[in-house]
Amino acid sequence: MPPSLKPSGKPRVLLIDDDRVLMERTAIYLRSKGFLVTTSENLFGIAPTIGSERPDAIVLDVRMPALGGDKVASVLSRMCTVPIVFYSAIDDDEGETLADAYENASFVSKGTGLRRLWERLVEITGSKTSAVGL
């Protein structure tokens, strides 16, 4: 459902990262920019969260213990069409190659900062979230 048709009018983002501090910092930033953010440190059992939250985009770390984000993306791409943003500290070329393997994925390096992630999510969701405080 497009963000404009949701009761809150805010786009929803599911943020998955095993680094709790970075995940919370990212969530706080995105919330300050007008996104509704749900977080998860655990990839297992994420399907029910996707079903209940109905995110407009999924922000997914690549290097996670037990089950990497690349493997999760493979499963997610068969389950749903929600756009995935790989948000990782991996090499840019590796990240771009990974994203190119999926029709609905893109890559943003953690090294480029939160502003680039916000810009990408605005592009994906078509939202008009705030640019104040960048």
C-alpha positions as CSV (number, residue, x, y, z in Angstrom):
1,M,0.0,0.0,0.0
2,P,1.5,3.4,-0.9
3,P,2.5,5.5,2.1
4,S,-0.2,8.1,1.3
5,L,-2.9,5.5,1.8
6,K,-1.8,4.3,5.2
7,P,-3.6,5.7,8.2
8,S,-0.5,7.5,9.5
9,G,0.6,8.6,6.0
10,K,4.2,7.6,7.0
11,P,6.2,4.9,5.1
12,R,7.1,1.8,7.1
13,V,10.7,0.5,7.2
14,L,11.8,-2.8,8.7
15,L,15.4,-2.5,9.9
16,I,17.4,-5.7,10.5
17,D,20.9,-5.5,11.9
18,D,22.8,-7.5,14.5
19,D,24.6,-4.4,15.8
20,R,22.1,-3.1,18.3
21,V,23.8,0.3,18.8
22,L,24.0,1.0,15.1
23,M,20.5,-0.3,14.5
24,E,19.0,2.0,17.2
25,R,20.9,5.0,16.0
26,T,19.7,4.3,12.5
27,A,16.1,3.8,13.7
28,I,16.1,7.1,15.6
29,Y,17.4,9.0,12.6
30,L,14.9,7.5,10.2
31,R,12.0,8.1,12.7
32,S,13.2,11.8,13.0
33,K,12.8,11.9,9.2
34,G,9.2,10.7,9.2
35,F,9.5,6.9,8.8
36,L,7.8,4.3,11.0
37,V,10.6,2.0,11.9
38,T,10.4,-1.6,13.2
39,T,13.7,-3.2,14.2
40,S,15.0,-6.7,14.6
41,E,18.3,-8.1,15.5
42,N,17.2,-11.6,14.5
43,L,16.6,-12.9,11.0
44,F,14.8,-16.0,12.2
45,G,11.1,-15.7,12.2
46,I,11.1,-12.4,10.3
47,A,8.3,-13.5,7.9
48,P,5.5,-12.9,10.5
49,T,7.0,-9.5,11.2
50,I,6.9,-8.6,7.5
51,G,3.3,-9.9,7.3
52,S,2.1,-7.9,10.3
53,E,4.1,-4.7,9.7
54,R,3.7,-4.6,5.9
55,P,6.9,-2.5,5.4
56,D,7.4,-0.4,2.3
57,A,11.1,-1.2,2.5
58,I,13.5,-3.5,4.3
59,V,16.9,-2.3,5.4
60,L,19.1,-5.3,5.8
61,D,22.6,-5.7,7.1
62,V,24.6,-8.2,5.0
63,R,27.1,-9.7,7.5
64,M,25.1,-11.2,10.3
65,P,25.8,-14.2,12.4
66,A,24.2,-17.6,11.6
67,L,22.3,-16.4,8.5
68,G,23.7,-13.6,6.4
69,G,21.5,-10.9,4.9
70,D,22.3,-12.2,1.4
71,K,20.7,-15.5,2.2
72,V,17.7,-13.8,3.8
73,A,17.3,-11.7,0.7
74,S,17.1,-14.8,-1.4
75,V,14.2,-16.1,0.7
76,L,12.5,-12.7,0.9
77,S,12.6,-12.2,-2.8
78,R,10.7,-15.4,-3.3
79,M,8.2,-14.4,-0.5
80,C,7.4,-10.8,-1.3
81,T,8.2,-7.8,-3.5
82,V,9.2,-5.4,-0.7
83,P,12.2,-3.5,-1.8
84,I,15.4,-4.4,0.0
85,V,18.2,-2.0,0.8
86,F,21.4,-3.8,1.7
87,Y,23.0,-1.5,4.3
88,S,26.4,-2.8,5.1
89,A,30.1,-2.0,5.6
90,I,31.1,-4.4,2.8
91,D,33.1,-3.2,-0.1
92,D,31.0,-1.1,-2.5
93,D,31.7,-3.3,-5.5
94,E,30.6,-6.4,-3.5
95,G,27.5,-4.6,-2.3
96,E,26.5,-3.5,-5.8
97,T,27.1,-7.0,-7.2
98,L,24.9,-8.4,-4.4
99,A,22.1,-6.0,-5.0
100,D,22.2,-6.6,-8.7
101,A,21.4,-10.3,-8.1
102,Y,17.9,-9.3,-6.9
103,E,15.3,-7.4,-8.9
104,N,14.0,-5.4,-5.9
105,A,17.3,-4.7,-4.1
106,S,19.8,-1.8,-3.8
107,F,22.9,-1.2,-1.8
108,V,24.0,1.7,0.5
109,S,27.3,1.6,2.2
110,K,27.3,2.3,5.9
111,G,30.3,4.4,5.2
112,T,28.3,6.9,3.3
113,G,26.2,7.8,6.3
114,L,22.6,7.9,7.3
115,R,21.7,10.7,4.9
116,R,22.4,8.4,1.9
117,L,20.2,5.7,3.4
118,W,17.4,8.2,4.0
119,E,17.7,9.5,0.4
120,R,17.5,5.9,-0.9
121,L,14.4,5.2,1.2
122,V,12.7,8.3,0.0
123,E,13.4,7.2,-3.6
124,I,12.0,3.7,-2.9
125,T,8.9,4.7,-0.9
126,G,8.1,7.9,-2.8
127,S,7.7,9.6,0.5
128,K,8.1,13.2,1.2
129,T,9.8,12.9,4.6
130,S,11.6,15.8,6.2
131,A,15.0,17.0,5.0
132,V,15.4,19.2,8.1
133,G,18.4,18.4,10.3
134,L,20.4,16.6,7.8
